[in-house]
């Protein structure tokens, strides 16, 4: 027993000694080895950061790819926040970024389709231009110096009195007219009472006029009324009432048209001016008689409502395809003695005033409100969309003689008003059909003689049953 106790005591002493040695080694590693290693790592990071700060400007000149610069800055930020990243890893990241900058990007341009190639080949021949570039890249534009601080002489030019705006000239007034409106809901009749006119211009040599008034409820021009002629006065008092049978639901789309004329016994009557009241409900609630004063607008000829056309525009940039869908027309002008027309729609693709292509719809017989729902497609590359426009002509087919133009409208970048807005809306919303009503106007240009010159033959009439 004594020997056993002595051996156990020796084992305990040895174990305690080993434990003390282990504790001593751990304290030595903790107090001496770890601070030295951290100092070495921080010194390496400081050296790396100083090198990155010195070479950052040179690397920015060499790295033309902005993505590489941003990637390097992100790596530097990571090194700031994570000091445990070894210096070897950071140097390998730096070498990887430098290798990326040496790789050149390869770009390919999509090949033009045969449809667009034919369009481009057709365009210079029509325009007589031999050096036009229709590539995908826009033409280089020379930099213009800024005009800040420069004197612009055109801003100081005084406009002459003779060069007045023609719109202001056309908008001048020729006196006033007083009338009343009232609607009979039981009989569905609109009553227009012409009371008086004031301060009319003199049309005769004696310094006076012989005025009378014509009354229309547009778009119907078959039914018209006329007041009595008042001799030698500039302030006539008419006090005459006229009745137009019209359903209540159609009042919102009707327009009241008053034309003031000067009677002449031996020649054509001179027009003094006109008044067009577009929204009847804004001027009066029509439930009671309301007196209205309106300025008489100067006019030399009686304006004619030619009607409206509705069509939609849709452009597919990837395919380079422009689709115009002719939907319908309404209230067209009657061109035949029967009081109707045989309308069809002709769409011309124009570039710099020259017609490149034309397409037509079918003919609708004996109607003033035709419905078509026919699509007309043109192949136009995206880079040429700002050079073209569309001329939409509503024609009246005649079996004998030349076809007559009822009215036209135009859409495109160079168009005005609704035509330009419709075109811009189509470009802003690609692959989406955009539909609008467009009023028809008279066409006085060269395109009015396309059919009469024989370059645009009349379409074949539909087969008789």
Sine and cosine of phi, psi and omega as CSV:
sin_phi,cos_phi,sin_psi,cos_psi,sin_omega,cos_omega
0.00,0.00,-0.59,0.81,-0.02,-1.00
-0.93,0.37,-0.67,0.74,-0.02,-1.00
-0.91,0.41,-0.60,0.80,0.01,-1.00
-0.91,0.41,-0.67,0.74,0.03,-1.00
-0.90,0.44,-0.62,0.78,-0.01,-1.00
-0.91,0.41,-0.65,0.76,-0.01,-1.00
-0.92,0.38,-0.62,0.78,0.05,-1.00
-0.90,0.43,-0.65,0.76,0.02,-1.00
-0.89,0.46,-0.63,0.78,0.00,-1.00
-0.92,0.40,-0.65,0.76,0.01,-1.00
-0.89,0.45,-0.66,0.75,0.00,-1.00
-0.90,0.44,-0.65,0.76,-0.01,-1.00
-0.90,0.43,-0.66,0.75,-0.01,-1.00
-0.90,0.43,-0.69,0.72,0.00,-1.00
-0.89,0.46,-0.67,0.74,0.03,-1.00
-0.89,0.46,-0.64,0.77,0.02,-1.00
-0.90,0.44,-0.68,0.73,0.02,-1.00
-0.89,0.45,-0.61,0.79,0.02,-1.00
-0.90,0.43,-0.66,0.75,0.02,-1.00
-0.89,0.45,-0.65,0.76,0.01,-1.00
-0.90,0.44,-0.66,0.75,0.00,-1.00
-0.90,0.44,-0.65,0.76,0.03,-1.00
-0.90,0.43,-0.64,0.77,0.00,-1.00
-0.90,0.44,-0.71,0.71,0.00,-1.00
-0.90,0.44,-0.64,0.77,0.01,-1.00
-0.90,0.44,-0.68,0.73,0.02,-1.00
-0.91,0.42,-0.59,0.81,0.01,-1.00
-0.91,0.41,-0.68,0.74,0.02,-1.00
-0.91,0.42,-0.61,0.79,-0.04,-1.00
-0.95,0.32,-0.61,0.79,-0.11,-0.99
-1.00,0.02,-0.42,0.91,-0.13,-0.99
-0.90,-0.44,-0.75,0.66,-0.15,-0.99
-0.96,0.28,-0.70,0.72,-0.05,-1.00
-0.91,0.42,-0.72,0.69,0.05,-1.00
-0.86,0.52,-0.62,0.79,0.00,-1.00
-0.90,0.43,-0.67,0.74,0.01,-1.00
-0.91,0.42,-0.65,0.76,0.01,-1.00
-0.90,0.43,-0.62,0.79,0.05,-1.00
-0.89,0.45,-0.64,0.77,-0.01,-1.00
-0.91,0.42,-0.68,0.73,-0.01,-1.00
-0.90,0.43,-0.70,0.71,-0.01,-1.00
-0.90,0.43,-0.59,0.80,0.05,-1.00
-0.91,0.42,-0.64,0.77,0.04,-1.00
-0.90,0.44,-0.67,0.75,0.03,-1.00
-0.91,0.42,-0.63,0.78,0.02,-1.00
-0.90,0.44,-0.64,0.77,0.02,-1.00
-0.91,0.41,-0.67,0.74,0.01,-1.00
-0.90,0.44,-0.68,0.74,0.01,-1.00
-0.92,0.40,-0.61,0.79,0.03,-1.00
-0.92,0.40,-0.65,0.76,0.05,-1.00
-0.90,0.43,-0.64,0.76,0.03,-1.00
-0.91,0.42,-0.60,0.80,0.02,-1.00
-0.93,0.38,-0.59,0.81,-0.01,-1.00
-0.96,0.26,-0.60,0.80,-0.10,-1.00
-0.99,-0.11,0.05,1.00,-0.07,-1.00
-0.91,0.41,-0.64,0.77,-0.01,-1.00
-0.94,0.35,-0.63,0.78,0.03,-1.00
-0.92,0.39,-0.63,0.77,0.02,-1.00
-0.91,0.40,-0.57,0.82,0.02,-1.00
-0.91,0.42,-0.54,0.84,0.05,-1.00
-0.95,0.32,-0.59,0.81,-0.03,-1.00
-0.98,0.19,-0.57,0.82,-0.04,-1.00
-1.00,0.06,0.99,-0.11,0.04,-1.00
-0.98,0.18,-0.29,0.96,0.04,-1.00
-0.99,0.11,0.89,-0.46,-0.03,-1.00
-0.91,0.42,-0.44,0.90,0.03,-1.00
-0.91,0.42,-0.58,0.82,0.03,-1.00
-0.92,0.40,-0.66,0.75,0.02,-1.00
-0.89,0.46,-0.72,0.69,0.00,-1.00
-0.89,0.45,-0.58,0.82,0.02,-1.00
-0.91,0.41,-0.65,0.76,0.03,-1.00
-0.91,0.42,-0.70,0.71,0.02,-1.00
-0.88,0.48,-0.61,0.79,0.03,-1.00
-0.91,0.42,-0.61,0.79,0.03,-1.00
-0.91,0.41,-0.62,0.78,0.04,-1.00
-0.91,0.42,-0.65,0.76,0.04,-1.00
-0.89,0.46,-0.61,0.79,0.03,-1.00
-0.91,0.42,-0.61,0.79,0.01,-1.00
-0.92,0.40,-0.51,0.86,0.06,-1.00
-0.93,0.38,-0.67,0.74,-0.10,-1.00
-1.00,0.07,-0.33,0.95,-0.03,-1.00
-0.80,-0.60,1.00,0.07,-0.05,-1.00
-0.95,0.30,-0.11,0.99,-0.02,-1.00
-0.99,0.11,-0.07,1.00,0.03,-1.00
-0.95,0.32,0.78,-0.62,-0.02,-1.00
-0.92,0.39,0.41,-0.91,-0.01,-1.00
-0.93,0.37,-0.48,0.88,0.00,-1.00
-0.91,0.41,-0.63,0.78,0.01,-1.00
-0.91,0.42,-0.67,0.74,0.00,-1.00
-0.90,0.43,-0.61,0.79,0.03,-1.00
-0.93,0.37,-0.58,0.81,0.05,-1.00
-0.92,0.40,-0.60,0.80,0.07,-1.00
-0.90,0.44,-0.65,0.76,0.01,-1.00
-0.89,0.45,-0.68,0.73,0.03,-1.00
-0.90,0.43,-0.59,0.81,0.01,-1.00
-0.90,0.43,-0.63,0.77,0.02,-1.00
-0.92,0.40,-0.65,0.76,0.00,-1.00
-0.91,0.42,-0.58,0.81,0.02,-1.00
-0.93,0.37,-0.57,0.82,0.01,-1.00
-0.89,0.46,-0.58,0.81,-0.04,-1.00
-0.93,0.36,-0.37,0.93,-0.04,-1.00
-0.99,0.15,-0.22,0.98,-0.02,-1.00
-0.99,0.15,0.83,-0.56,0.01,-1.00
-1.00,0.02,0.67,-0.75,0.02,-1.00
-0.97,0.24,0.61,-0.79,0.04,-1.00
-0.92,-0.39,0.88,-0.48,-0.03,-1.00
-0.92,-0.39,0.64,-0.77,0.05,-1.00
-0.83,-0.56,0.62,-0.79,0.01,-1.00
-0.98,-0.21,0.66,-0.75,0.02,-1.00
-0.90,0.43,0.64,-0.77,0.00,-1.00
-0.97,0.24,0.63,-0.77,0.01,-1.00
-0.95,0.31,0.59,-0.81,0.01,-1.00
-0.97,0.26,0.25,-0.97,0.00,-1.00
-0.91,0.41,-0.50,0.87,0.03,-1.00
-0.90,0.44,-0.69,0.73,-0.02,-1.00
-0.96,0.29,-0.55,0.84,0.05,-1.00
-0.89,0.46,-0.65,0.76,0.04,-1.00
-0.91,0.40,-0.58,0.81,0.05,-1.00
-0.90,0.43,-0.68,0.73,-0.01,-1.00
-0.93,0.37,-0.58,0.81,0.03,-1.00
-0.94,0.35,-0.51,0.86,-0.01,-1.00
-0.98,0.20,-0.50,0.87,-0.08,-1.00
-0.92,0.40,-0.75,0.66,0.02,-1.00
-0.90,0.43,-0.53,0.85,0.00,-1.00
-0.92,0.40,-0.59,0.81,0.02,-1.00
-0.96,0.27,-0.58,0.81,-0.08,-1.00
-1.00,-0.04,-0.11,0.99,-0.04,-1.00
0.86,0.52,0.71,0.71,0.02,-1.00
-0.87,-0.50,0.75,-0.67,-0.07,-1.00
-0.94,-0.33,-0.25,0.97,-0.10,-1.00
-0.82,-0.57,0.80,0.60,0.04,-1.00
-0.96,-0.26,0.73,-0.68,-0.02,-1.00
-0.98,-0.17,0.86,-0.50,0.01,-1.00
-0.94,-0.35,0.50,0.87,0.02,-1.00
-0.95,0.32,0.08,-1.00,-0.02,-1.00
-0.96,0.29,-0.49,0.87,-0.03,-1.00
-0.98,0.20,0.70,-0.71,0.03,-1.00
-0.94,0.35,0.50,-0.87,0.00,-1.00
-0.90,0.43,0.58,-0.81,-0.01,-1.00
-0.94,0.34,0.76,-0.65,-0.03,-1.00
-0.95,-0.32,0.81,-0.59,0.00,-1.00
-0.91,0.42,0.67,-0.74,-0.02,-1.00
-0.93,0.36,0.75,-0.66,0.02,-1.00
-0.99,-0.16,0.71,-0.71,0.03,-1.00
-0.91,0.42,0.57,-0.82,-0.01,-1.00
-0.92,0.40,0.50,-0.86,-0.06,-1.00
-0.99,-0.12,0.28,0.96,0.02,-1.00
-0.94,0.34,0.79,-0.62,0.01,-1.00
1.00,0.08,-0.04,1.00,0.01,-1.00
-1.00,-0.06,0.49,-0.87,0.04,-1.00
-1.00,0.02,0.78,-0.63,0.03,-1.00
-0.97,-0.25,0.96,-0.28,-0.05,-1.00
-0.90,0.43,-0.45,0.89,-0.05,-1.00
-0.92,0.40,-0.37,0.93,0.01,-1.00
-0.97,0.26,-0.30,0.95,-0.07,-1.00
-0.97,-0.24,0.08,1.00,0.02,-1.00
-0.97,0.24,0.72,-0.69,0.01,-1.00
-1.00,0.02,0.80,-0.61,0.01,-1.00
-0.95,0.31,0.67,-0.74,0.00,-1.00
-0.97,0.25,0.40,-0.91,-0.02,-1.00
-0.94,0.34,-0.52,0.85,-0.05,-1.00
-0.95,0.33,-0.50,0.87,-0.04,-1.00
-1.00,0.05,0.93,0.36,0.04,-1.00
-1.00,0.10,0.37,-0.93,0.01,-1.00
-0.93,0.38,0.78,-0.62,0.01,-1.00
-0.90,0.44,-0.46,0.89,0.04,-1.00
-0.91,0.41,-0.63,0.77,0.04,-1.00
-0.93,0.38,-0.58,0.82,0.03,-1.00
-0.90,0.43,-0.63,0.77,-0.02,-1.00
-0.97,0.26,-0.32,0.95,-0.07,-1.00
-1.00,-0.09,0.09,1.00,-0.01,-1.00
-0.94,0.33,0.50,-0.87,-0.11,-0.99
-0.99,-0.11,0.38,-0.93,0.00,-1.00
-0.75,-0.66,0.84,0.54,0.01,-1.00
1.00,-0.08,-0.18,-0.98,-0.03,-1.00
-0.74,-0.67,0.37,-0.93,0.06,-1.00
-0.72,-0.70,0.60,-0.80,-0.04,-1.00
-0.87,-0.49,0.79,-0.61,0.01,-1.00
-0.52,-0.86,0.20,-0.98,0.02,-1.00
-0.79,-0.61,0.40,-0.92,0.03,-1.00
-0.78,-0.63,0.62,-0.79,0.08,-1.00
-0.39,-0.92,0.66,-0.75,-0.03,-1.00
-0.91,-0.42,0.76,-0.65,0.05,-1.00
-1.00,-0.08,0.96,-0.29,-0.08,-1.00
-0.94,0.33,-0.47,0.88,-0.01,-1.00
-0.95,0.31,-0.73,0.68,-0.02,-1.00
-1.00,-0.04,-0.09,1.00,-0.03,-1.00
0.80,0.59,0.85,0.53,-0.04,-1.00
-0.72,-0.70,0.73,-0.69,0.08,-1.00
-0.99,-0.13,0.81,-0.59,0.00,-1.00
-0.97,-0.25,0.84,-0.54,0.05,-1.00
-0.93,-0.37,0.85,-0.52,-0.02,-1.00
-0.90,-0.43,0.92,-0.39,0.03,-1.00
-1.00,0.08,0.90,-0.44,-0.07,-1.00
-1.00,-0.01,-0.90,0.44,-0.11,-0.99
-0.38,-0.93,0.22,-0.97,0.15,-0.99
-0.79,-0.62,0.44,-0.90,-0.12,-0.99
-0.67,-0.74,0.69,-0.72,0.13,-0.99
0.86,0.50,0.77,0.64,0.06,-1.00
-0.98,0.22,0.45,-0.89,0.04,-1.00
-0.97,0.23,0.45,-0.89,0.02,-1.00
-0.99,0.13,0.78,-0.63,0.00,-1.00
-0.93,-0.36,-0.23,0.97,-0.03,-1.00
-0.98,-0.21,0.27,-0.96,0.01,-1.00
-0.92,0.38,-0.41,0.91,-0.02,-1.00
-0.98,0.18,0.03,1.00,0.01,-1.00
1.00,0.10,0.39,0.92,-0.01,-1.00
-0.66,-0.75,-0.08,-1.00,0.01,-1.00
-0.59,-0.81,0.25,-0.97,0.08,-1.00
-0.86,-0.51,0.98,0.21,-0.19,-0.98
-0.99,0.14,0.47,-0.88,0.21,-0.98
-0.50,-0.87,0.23,-0.97,-0.12,-0.99
-0.80,-0.60,0.71,-0.70,0.17,-0.99
-0.98,-0.21,0.65,-0.76,-0.06,-1.00
-0.84,-0.55,0.80,-0.61,0.09,-1.00
-0.82,-0.58,0.45,-0.89,0.19,-0.98
-0.88,-0.48,1.00,0.01,-0.10,-1.00
-0.89,0.45,0.46,-0.89,0.12,0.99
-1.00,0.08,0.08,1.00,0.00,-1.00
-0.98,0.19,0.90,-0.44,0.05,-1.00
-0.95,-0.31,-0.05,1.00,0.04,-1.00
-0.94,0.33,-0.60,0.80,0.01,-1.00
-0.99,-0.11,0.91,-0.41,0.03,-1.00
-0.66,-0.75,0.44,-0.90,0.03,-1.00
-0.81,-0.59,0.33,-0.94,-0.05,-1.00
-0.56,-0.83,0.68,-0.74,0.03,-1.00
-0.99,0.16,0.11,-0.99,0.11,-0.99
-0.96,0.29,0.40,-0.92,0.05,-1.00
-1.00,0.10,0.75,-0.67,0.05,-1.00
-0.95,-0.30,0.84,-0.54,-0.15,-0.99
-0.99,0.14,0.70,-0.71,0.21,-0.98
0.74,0.67,0.90,0.43,0.07,-1.00
-0.44,-0.90,0.52,-0.85,0.09,-1.00
-0.95,-0.30,-0.07,1.00,0.01,-1.00
-0.72,-0.69,0.92,0.38,-0.09,-1.00
-0.96,0.27,0.48,-0.88,0.12,-0.99
-0.90,-0.43,0.92,-0.39,-0.09,-1.00
-1.00,-0.03,-0.86,0.50,-0.01,-1.00
0.80,0.60,0.85,0.53,0.01,-1.00
-0.79,-0.62,0.61,-0.80,-0.04,-1.00
-0.92,-0.39,0.57,-0.82,-0.02,-1.00
-0.68,-0.74,0.58,-0.82,-0.13,-0.99
-0.87,-0.50,0.79,-0.62,0.03,-1.00
-0.90,-0.43,0.92,-0.40,0.10,-1.00
-0.95,0.31,0.86,-0.51,-0.04,-1.00
-0.45,-0.89,0.72,-0.70,0.07,-1.00
-0.90,0.44,0.47,-0.88,-0.07,-1.00
-0.90,0.43,-0.59,0.81,-0.04,-1.00
-0.94,0.34,-0.24,0.97,0.02,-1.00
-1.00,-0.07,-0.10,1.00,-0.06,-1.00
-0.90,0.43,-0.56,0.83,-0.04,-1.00
-0.91,0.42,-0.48,0.88,-0.03,-1.00
-0.99,-0.11,-0.01,1.00,-0.01,-1.00
-1.00,-0.03,0.43,-0.90,0.05,-1.00
-0.79,-0.62,0.68,-0.74,0.06,-1.00
-1.00,-0.04,0.83,-0.56,-0.05,-1.00
-0.87,-0.49,0.88,-0.48,0.05,-1.00
-0.92,-0.40,0.83,-0.56,0.04,-1.00
-0.90,-0.43,0.81,-0.58,-0.02,-1.00
-0.98,-0.20,0.81,-0.58,-0.05,-1.00
-0.85,-0.53,0.37,-0.93,0.15,-0.99
-0.95,-0.31,0.86,-0.51,-0.05,-1.00
-0.96,0.29,0.68,-0.73,0.07,-1.00
-0.70,-0.71,0.82,-0.57,-0.12,-0.99
-0.95,0.31,-0.55,0.84,-0.17,-0.99
-0.93,-0.36,0.04,1.00,0.00,-1.00
-0.52,-0.86,-0.07,-1.00,-0.02,-1.00
-0.93,0.38,0.61,-0.80,0.00,-1.00
-0.93,0.36,0.68,-0.73,0.00,-1.00
-1.00,0.05,0.71,-0.70,0.04,-1.00
-1.00,0.06,0.77,-0.64,0.02,-1.00
-1.00,0.04,-0.72,0.69,-0.02,-1.00
0.07,-1.00,-0.09,-1.00,-0.06,-1.00
-0.53,-0.85,0.32,-0.95,0.07,-1.00
-0.73,-0.68,0.78,-0.63,0.04,-1.00
-0.85,-0.52,0.89,-0.45,0.03,-1.00
-0.97,-0.25,0.96,-0.28,-0.16,-0.99
-0.99,0.16,-0.73,0.68,-0.05,-1.00
-0.94,-0.33,0.96,-0.29,-0.07,-1.00
-0.95,0.32,-0.50,0.86,-0.04,-1.00
-0.97,0.25,-0.38,0.93,0.05,-1.00
-0.96,0.29,-0.58,0.81,-0.02,-1.00
-0.97,0.24,-0.52,0.86,-0.06,-1.00
-0.33,-0.94,0.43,-0.90,0.09,-1.00
-0.98,0.19,-0.11,0.99,0.09,-1.00
0.92,0.39,-0.08,1.00,0.04,-1.00
-0.98,0.18,-0.39,0.92,0.06,-1.00
-0.70,-0.72,0.36,-0.93,-0.06,-1.00
-0.94,0.33,0.82,-0.57,-0.06,-1.00
-0.83,-0.56,0.75,-0.66,0.01,-1.00
-0.99,0.11,0.71,-0.70,-0.05,-1.00
-0.76,-0.65,0.73,-0.69,0.12,-0.99
-0.95,-0.33,0.75,-0.66,0.02,-1.00
-0.71,-0.71,0.58,-0.81,0.10,-0.99
-0.96,0.27,0.67,-0.74,0.06,-1.00
-1.00,0.09,0.90,-0.44,-0.02,-1.00
-0.99,0.16,0.68,-0.74,-0.03,-1.00
-0.90,0.44,0.72,-0.70,0.05,-1.00
-0.40,-0.91,0.61,-0.79,0.02,-1.00
-0.99,-0.15,-0.43,0.90,0.04,-1.00
-0.75,-0.66,0.44,-0.90,-0.01,-1.00
-0.97,0.26,0.85,-0.53,-0.02,-1.00
-0.93,0.37,0.60,-0.80,-0.06,-1.00
-0.87,-0.49,0.74,-0.67,0.07,-1.00
-0.99,0.12,0.93,-0.37,-0.07,-1.00
-1.00,0.07,-0.20,0.98,-0.01,-1.00
0.95,-0.30,-0.09,-1.00,-0.04,-1.00
-0.71,-0.71,0.37,-0.93,0.05,-1.00
-0.75,-0.67,0.67,-0.75,0.08,-1.00
-0.93,-0.36,0.78,-0.63,0.08,-1.00
-0.53,-0.85,0.34,-0.94,0.02,-1.00
-0.90,-0.45,0.48,-0.87,0.04,-1.00
-0.86,-0.52,0.68,-0.73,0.05,-1.00
-0.57,-0.82,0.76,-0.65,-0.03,-1.00
-0.82,-0.57,0.74,-0.67,0.07,-1.00
-0.96,-0.28,0.97,-0.24,-0.06,-1.00
-0.90,0.44,-0.61,0.79,-0.04,-1.00
-0.91,0.40,-0.62,0.78,0.01,-1.00
-1.00,-0.03,-0.22,0.98,-0.05,-1.00
0.90,0.44,0.69,0.72,-0.10,-1.00
-0.83,-0.55,0.81,-0.58,0.05,-1.00
-0.96,-0.29,0.83,-0.55,-0.02,-1.00
-0.90,-0.43,0.87,-0.50,0.11,-0.99
-0.94,-0.33,0.87,-0.49,0.00,-1.00
-0.96,-0.27,0.92,-0.38,0.06,-1.00
-0.98,0.19,0.91,-0.42,-0.09,-1.00
-1.00,-0.01,-0.89,0.45,-0.03,-1.00
-0.25,-0.97,0.18,-0.98,0.11,-0.99
-0.80,-0.60,0.34,-0.94,0.04,-1.00
-0.55,-0.83,0.52,-0.85,0.08,-1.00
0.82,0.58,0.70,0.71,0.03,-1.00
-0.94,0.33,0.39,-0.92,0.03,-1.00
-0.96,0.29,0.71,-0.70,0.04,-1.00
-0.96,0.29,0.81,-0.59,-0.05,-1.00
-0.94,-0.35,-0.23,0.97,-0.02,-1.00
-0.96,-0.28,0.28,-0.96,-0.01,-1.00
-0.94,0.35,-0.27,0.96,0.04,-1.00
-0.98,0.22,-0.12,0.99,-0.06,-1.00
1.00,0.03,0.14,0.99,0.01,-1.00
-0.78,-0.62,-0.06,-1.00,0.05,-1.00
-0.66,-0.75,0.22,-0.98,0.11,-0.99
-0.90,-0.45,0.97,0.23,-0.21,-0.98
-0.99,0.12,0.54,-0.84,0.26,-0.97
-0.63,-0.78,0.28,-0.96,-0.08,-1.00
-0.91,-0.42,0.76,-0.65,0.05,-1.00
-0.90,-0.44,0.78,-0.62,-0.02,-1.00
-0.91,-0.42,0.84,-0.54,-0.02,-1.00
-0.92,-0.39,0.74,-0.68,0.09,-1.00
-1.00,0.00,0.89,-0.45,-0.08,-1.00
-0.93,-0.36,0.54,-0.84,0.11,-0.99
-0.61,-0.79,0.90,-0.43,-0.02,-1.00
0.84,0.54,0.64,0.76,0.03,-1.00
0.98,0.17,-0.04,1.00,-0.01,-1.00
-0.95,-0.31,0.64,-0.77,-0.03,-1.00
-0.99,0.11,0.83,-0.56,0.03,-1.00
-1.00,-0.06,-0.72,0.69,-0.01,-1.00
-0.60,-0.80,0.31,-0.95,0.07,-1.00
-0.55,-0.84,0.57,-0.82,0.05,-1.00
-0.60,-0.80,0.40,-0.92,-0.13,-0.99
-0.71,-0.70,0.37,-0.93,0.13,-0.99
-1.00,-0.07,-0.03,-1.00,0.09,-1.00
-0.98,0.20,0.18,-0.98,-0.03,-1.00
-0.99,-0.10,0.70,-0.71,0.11,-0.99
-0.95,-0.32,0.85,-0.52,-0.14,-0.99
-1.00,0.06,0.66,-0.75,0.17,-0.99
0.79,0.62,0.88,0.48,0.03,-1.00
-0.41,-0.91,0.47,-0.88,0.12,-0.99
-0.93,-0.37,-0.03,1.00,0.01,-1.00
-0.73,-0.69,0.92,0.39,-0.07,-1.00
-0.97,0.23,0.47,-0.88,0.10,-1.00
-0.86,-0.50,0.80,-0.60,-0.09,-1.00
-0.93,-0.36,-0.87,0.49,-0.09,-1.00
0.82,0.57,0.77,0.64,0.00,-1.00
-0.87,-0.50,0.71,-0.71,-0.03,-1.00
-0.99,-0.11,0.67,-0.74,0.06,-1.00
-0.85,-0.53,0.81,-0.58,-0.15,-0.99
-0.90,-0.43,0.71,-0.70,0.12,-0.99
-0.81,-0.58,0.64,-0.77,0.06,-1.00
-0.99,-0.11,0.94,-0.34,-0.05,-1.00
-0.74,-0.67,0.84,-0.54,0.06,-1.00
-0.89,0.45,0.46,-0.89,-0.02,-1.00
-0.86,0.51,-0.56,0.83,-0.04,-1.00
-0.95,0.31,-0.19,0.98,-0.01,-1.00
-0.96,-0.28,0.08,1.00,-0.06,-1.00
-0.92,0.38,-0.46,0.89,0.01,-1.00
-1.00,0.10,0.04,1.00,-0.01,-1.00
-0.95,-0.30,-0.18,0.98,-0.12,-0.99
-0.91,-0.42,0.27,-0.96,0.10,-0.99
-0.49,-0.87,0.24,-0.97,-0.02,-1.00
-0.88,-0.48,0.73,-0.68,0.11,-0.99
-0.94,-0.33,0.90,-0.43,-0.01,-1.00
-0.98,-0.22,0.89,-0.47,-0.04,-1.00
-0.89,-0.45,0.77,-0.63,0.11,-0.99
-0.99,-0.13,0.88,-0.47,-0.12,-0.99
-0.93,-0.36,0.43,-0.90,0.12,-0.99
-0.95,-0.32,0.88,-0.48,-0.04,-1.00
-0.97,0.23,0.71,-0.71,0.08,-1.00
-0.81,-0.58,0.78,-0.62,0.01,-1.00
-0.92,0.38,-0.57,0.82,0.02,-1.00
-0.89,-0.46,0.80,-0.60,-0.01,-1.00
1.00,-0.09,-0.20,-0.98,-0.06,-1.00
-1.00,0.00,0.51,-0.86,0.11,-0.99
-0.95,0.32,0.60,-0.80,-0.06,-1.00
-0.96,-0.29,0.55,-0.84,0.04,-1.00
-1.00,0.05,0.83,-0.56,0.09,-1.00
-0.99,0.17,-0.74,0.68,0.03,-1.00
-0.09,-1.00,0.24,-0.97,-0.05,-1.00
-0.69,-0.72,0.28,-0.96,0.22,-0.98
-0.50,-0.86,0.33,-0.94,-0.10,-1.00
-0.71,-0.71,0.63,-0.78,0.06,-1.00
-0.78,-0.63,0.57,-0.82,-0.01,-1.00
0.46,-0.89,0.07,-1.00,0.03,-1.00
-0.89,0.46,-0.59,0.81,-0.04,-1.00
-1.00,0.05,0.00,1.00,0.02,-1.00
-0.97,0.24,0.06,-1.00,-0.03,-1.00
-0.85,-0.52,0.50,-0.87,0.13,-0.99
0.90,0.44,-0.78,-0.62,-0.07,-1.00
-0.90,0.44,-0.54,0.84,0.02,-1.00
-0.89,0.46,-0.65,0.76,0.05,-1.00
-0.95,0.31,-0.64,0.77,0.00,-1.00
-0.91,0.43,-0.65,0.76,0.03,-1.00
-0.89,0.45,-0.66,0.75,0.01,-1.00
-0.90,0.43,-0.71,0.71,0.01,-1.00
-0.91,0.41,-0.60,0.80,0.04,-1.00
-0.91,0.41,-0.59,0.81,0.06,-1.00
-0.89,0.45,-0.68,0.74,0.00,-1.00
-0.94,0.35,-0.52,0.85,-0.01,-1.00
-0.96,0.28,-0.45,0.89,-0.01,-1.00
-0.83,-0.56,0.97,0.23,-0.02,-1.00
-0.92,0.40,0.41,-0.91,0.02,-1.00
0.90,0.44,0.30,0.96,0.01,-1.00
-0.77,-0.63,0.84,-0.55,0.02,-1.00
-0.93,0.36,0.76,-0.65,0.02,-1.00
-0.90,-0.44,0.88,-0.48,-0.07,-1.00
-0.92,-0.39,0.62,-0.78,0.04,-1.00
-0.51,-0.86,0.43,-0.90,0.21,-0.98
-1.00,0.09,0.69,-0.73,0.04,-1.00
-0.82,-0.57,0.78,-0.63,0.09,-1.00
-0.96,0.29,0.60,-0.80,0.04,-1.00
-1.00,0.06,0.62,-0.79,0.02,-1.00
-0.81,-0.59,0.30,-0.95,0.04,-1.00
-0.95,0.32,0.60,-0.80,-0.02,-1.00
-0.94,-0.34,0.87,-0.49,-0.01,-1.00
-0.95,-0.31,0.05,1.00,-0.10,-1.00
-1.00,0.07,-0.18,-0.98,-0.06,-1.00
-0.94,0.34,-0.43,0.90,-0.03,-1.00
-0.92,0.39,-0.30,0.95,0.01,-1.00
-0.93,0.37,-0.32,0.95,-0.04,-1.00
-0.97,-0.24,0.25,0.97,0.01,-1.00
-0.86,0.51,-0.76,0.65,-0.05,-1.00
-0.95,0.31,-0.60,0.80,-0.05,-1.00
-0.93,0.36,-0.42,0.91,0.01,-1.00
-0.99,0.11,-0.15,0.99,0.02,-1.00
1.00,0.03,-0.03,1.00,0.01,-1.00
-0.97,0.23,-0.27,0.96,-0.01,-1.00
-0.78,-0.63,1.00,0.04,-0.09,-1.00
-0.91,0.41,0.39,-0.92,-0.03,-1.00
-0.95,0.31,0.60,-0.80,0.05,-1.00
-0.94,0.34,0.36,-0.93,-0.01,-1.00
-0.96,0.28,0.65,-0.76,0.02,-1.00
-0.93,0.36,0.40,-0.92,0.02,-1.00
-0.91,0.42,0.52,-0.85,-0.03,-1.00
-0.92,0.40,0.64,-0.77,0.01,-1.00
-0.97,0.24,0.62,-0.78,-0.01,-1.00
-0.93,0.36,0.00,0.00,0.00,0.00
